[in-house]
Amino acid sequence: MGLSKKQALKSLTQIPAEMMGVYKELGSLTIGKQANFLITSGDIFEKGESIHQNWIRGKKHEVSAMDLS
């Protein structure tokens, strides 16, 4: 749709955190920030990929089982 994956990810993470004035605490995976991130089966922007875990403030939430084989 004309938006790069890098820009799309930034639009979902860094930009909203900056707009809310909380980028020092949220919006990227950096030491000292809250650990909010997803573990997926592949590229989150590709069709058919799934979310396995959702980490919120460093706490793991299982969404679907991971096949590690």
Z-matrix of the N, CA and C atoms (Angstrom, degrees):
N
C 1 1.453
C 2 1.533 1 111.31
N 3 1.329 2 116.91 1 13.17
C 4 1.448 3 119.76 2 177.29
C 5 1.518 4 114.97 3 93.91
N 6 1.312 5 118.06 4 -4.63
C 7 1.459 6 122.29 5 179.16
C 8 1.524 7 108.08 6 -106.17
N 9 1.317 8 116.79 7 125.47
C 10 1.466 9 119.38 8 179.82
C 11 1.527 10 109.94 9 -68.28
N 12 1.331 11 116.48 10 157.07
C 13 1.465 12 120.74 11 177.91
C 14 1.519 13 110.34 12 -60.79
N 15 1.329 14 116.21 13 -39.31
C 16 1.466 15 120.61 14 179.76
C 17 1.528 16 110.62 15 -61.87
N 18 1.322 17 117.15 16 -44.28
C 19 1.464 18 120.81 17 179.88
C 20 1.526 19 110.93 18 -69.78
N 21 1.330 20 117.52 19 -36.72
C 22 1.472 21 120.76 20 177.91
C 23 1.524 22 110.32 21 -62.44
N 24 1.338 23 116.85 22 -45.12
C 25 1.461 24 120.66 23 179.14
C 26 1.527 25 110.86 24 -62.56
N 27 1.308 26 116.57 25 -43.70
C 28 1.465 27 121.28 26 178.15
C 29 1.537 28 110.42 27 -61.21
N 30 1.337 29 116.45 28 -37.15
C 31 1.461 30 121.48 29 179.86
C 32 1.524 31 112.67 30 -69.48
N 33 1.325 32 116.72 31 -19.61
C 34 1.466 33 121.62 32 178.51
C 35 1.527 34 113.20 33 -97.87
N 36 1.331 35 117.22 34 -10.96
C 37 1.463 36 120.64 35 -173.06
C 38 1.535 37 111.97 36 -126.48
N 39 1.291 38 116.18 37 -78.28
C 40 1.468 39 122.27 38 -173.71
C 41 1.525 40 113.30 39 -63.37
N 42 1.317 41 117.50 40 -48.86
C 43 1.469 42 120.54 41 -174.96
C 44 1.532 43 112.13 42 -61.37
N 45 1.348 44 119.59 43 -48.46
C 46 1.478 45 117.74 44 177.71
C 47 1.535 46 112.47 45 -61.69
N 48 1.341 47 117.09 46 -38.87
C 49 1.469 48 119.79 47 178.90
C 50 1.530 49 110.52 48 -62.51
N 51 1.320 50 116.57 49 -41.04
C 52 1.468 51 120.17 50 177.34
C 53 1.528 52 110.98 51 -64.96
N 54 1.333 53 116.29 52 -43.06
C 55 1.469 54 120.41 53 -179.24
C 56 1.530 55 111.71 54 -62.60
N 57 1.346 56 116.60 55 -33.54
C 58 1.462 57 120.74 56 179.65
C 59 1.526 58 112.57 57 -87.41
N 60 1.332 59 116.73 58 -2.91
C 61 1.459 60 120.00 59 178.89
C 62 1.516 61 114.44 60 74.16
N 63 1.347 62 116.83 61 24.74
C 64 1.463 63 120.49 62 -177.88
C 65 1.528 64 112.79 63 -121.59
N 66 1.315 65 117.70 64 20.57
C 67 1.461 66 120.03 65 -176.17
C 68 1.531 67 112.42 66 -64.26
N 69 1.315 68 119.14 67 -20.69
C 70 1.467 69 120.73 68 175.91
C 71 1.529 70 111.23 69 -69.04
N 72 1.340 71 117.40 70 -21.58
C 73 1.457 72 122.07 71 -178.54
C 74 1.532 73 113.56 72 -110.32
N 75 1.322 74 118.48 73 -26.19
C 76 1.467 75 123.67 74 -172.38
C 77 1.525 76 110.94 75 -137.56
N 78 1.329 77 115.55 76 168.54
C 79 1.458 78 120.07 77 168.95
C 80 1.511 79 116.25 78 102.60
N 81 1.333 80 117.70 79 -8.64
C 82 1.468 81 120.98 80 175.73
C 83 1.526 82 108.55 81 -159.50
N 84 1.317 83 115.59 82 161.37
C 85 1.466 84 120.39 83 176.58
C 86 1.524 85 108.07 84 -90.36
N 87 1.304 86 114.58 85 93.55
C 88 1.459 87 122.45 86 -176.80
C 89 1.520 88 108.57 87 -135.70
N 90 1.314 89 117.09 88 142.94
C 91 1.468 90 121.43 89 177.48
C 92 1.525 91 109.46 90 -53.38
N 93 1.331 92 115.71 91 131.06
C 94 1.457 93 121.68 92 178.44
C 95 1.516 94 114.00 93 96.03
N 96 1.342 95 117.73 94 -12.50
C 97 1.462 96 120.63 95 178.07
C 98 1.523 97 109.79 96 -95.43
N 99 1.340 98 115.62 97 162.14
C 100 1.458 99 120.48 98 176.20
C 101 1.522 100 109.34 99 -64.27
N 102 1.313 101 116.55 100 138.23
C 103 1.463 102 121.50 101 -178.61
C 104 1.523 103 110.09 102 -88.69
N 105 1.324 104 116.06 103 89.34
C 106 1.460 105 122.84 104 176.71
C 107 1.524 106 107.14 105 -116.79
N 108 1.352 107 116.51 106 112.45
C 109 1.457 108 119.47 107 -178.22
C 110 1.520 109 110.35 108 -161.43
N 111 1.335 110 116.16 109 169.72
C 112 1.463 111 123.31 110 179.71
C 113 1.516 112 110.02 111 -115.01
N 114 1.338 113 116.02 112 147.87
C 115 1.457 114 122.88 113 168.04
C 116 1.528 115 105.33 114 -110.28
N 117 1.318 116 116.91 115 121.45
C 118 1.461 117 121.06 116 -176.12
C 119 1.525 118 111.02 117 -120.80
N 120 1.319 119 115.67 118 169.83
C 121 1.458 120 121.48 119 179.48
C 122 1.524 121 112.03 120 -77.85
N 123 1.299 122 117.30 121 -11.41
C 124 1.465 123 122.34 122 -179.31
C 125 1.517 124 109.40 123 179.34
N 126 1.293 125 116.33 124 -153.04
C 127 1.456 126 122.58 125 -179.78
C 128 1.531 127 109.32 126 -63.08
N 129 1.313 128 116.93 127 116.17
C 130 1.470 129 122.51 128 -175.44
C 131 1.524 130 112.37 129 -59.29
N 132 1.327 131 117.38 130 -22.74
C 133 1.461 132 120.76 131 -178.24
C 134 1.530 133 112.99 132 -90.48
N 135 1.320 134 117.06 133 0.84
C 136 1.467 135 120.65 134 179.87
C 137 1.532 136 109.93 135 -97.06
N 138 1.289 137 115.91 136 141.11
C 139 1.464 138 122.74 137 179.23
C 140 1.531 139 110.29 138 -61.99
N 141 1.316 140 116.25 139 138.69
C 142 1.448 141 121.58 140 176.06
C 143 1.517 142 115.71 141 90.48
N 144 1.313 143 118.55 142 -7.23
C 145 1.465 144 120.97 143 177.82
C 146 1.521 145 109.08 144 -78.59
N 147 1.328 146 116.56 145 155.78
C 148 1.458 147 119.46 146 -178.23
C 149 1.523 148 111.21 147 -129.47
N 150 1.315 149 114.72 148 157.93
C 151 1.463 150 122.00 149 178.12
C 152 1.527 151 107.74 150 -92.51
N 153 1.339 152 116.44 151 126.46
C 154 1.464 153 121.68 152 177.89
C 155 1.524 154 112.04 153 -96.53
N 156 1.308 155 116.62 154 -42.34
C 157 1.464 156 120.37 155 -178.59
C 158 1.523 157 109.47 156 -139.24
N 159 1.329 158 114.73 157 146.86
C 160 1.456 159 122.66 158 173.78
C 161 1.521 160 106.39 159 -123.83
N 162 1.319 161 116.96 160 112.74
C 163 1.466 162 121.86 161 -179.85
C 164 1.521 163 108.18 162 -96.34
N 165 1.333 164 115.46 163 125.29
C 166 1.458 165 121.53 164 179.84
C 167 1.515 166 108.35 165 -125.72
N 168 1.340 167 115.68 166 119.86
C 169 1.471 168 121.89 167 -177.31
C 170 1.526 169 111.54 168 51.81
N 171 1.338 170 115.93 169 38.43
C 172 1.450 171 121.52 170 176.99
C 173 1.512 172 115.29 171 81.14
N 174 1.333 173 117.76 172 3.34
C 175 1.462 174 121.51 173 179.61
C 176 1.527 175 109.65 174 -105.59
N 177 1.335 176 115.81 175 127.62
C 178 1.457 177 121.87 176 -177.06
C 179 1.516 178 111.75 177 -79.63
N 180 1.335 179 115.39 178 134.85
C 181 1.462 180 123.03 179 174.35
C 182 1.525 181 107.09 180 -124.12
N 183 1.341 182 116.43 181 115.93
C 184 1.464 183 121.40 182 179.89
C 185 1.529 184 109.41 183 -73.36
N 186 1.318 185 116.04 184 132.88
C 187 1.459 186 121.15 185 177.95
C 188 1.523 187 109.55 186 -110.09
N 189 1.343 188 116.60 187 -48.88
C 190 1.463 189 121.61 188 176.32
C 191 1.524 190 108.89 189 -149.00
N 192 1.309 191 115.66 190 152.99
C 193 1.472 192 120.32 191 -177.13
C 194 1.519 193 111.66 192 -65.85
N 195 1.328 194 115.99 193 143.36
C 196 1.462 195 121.77 194 176.41
C 197 1.531 196 109.55 195 -95.23
N 198 1.303 197 116.81 196 133.56
C 199 1.467 198 122.07 197 175.02
C 200 1.524 199 107.07 198 -94.60
N 201 1.312 200 116.63 199 104.84
C 202 1.461 201 121.32 200 -175.84
C 203 1.518 202 113.27 201 -91.64
N 204 1.319 203 117.94 202 6.22
C 205 1.470 204 120.50 203 -179.55
C 206 1.517 205 111.97 204 -84.90
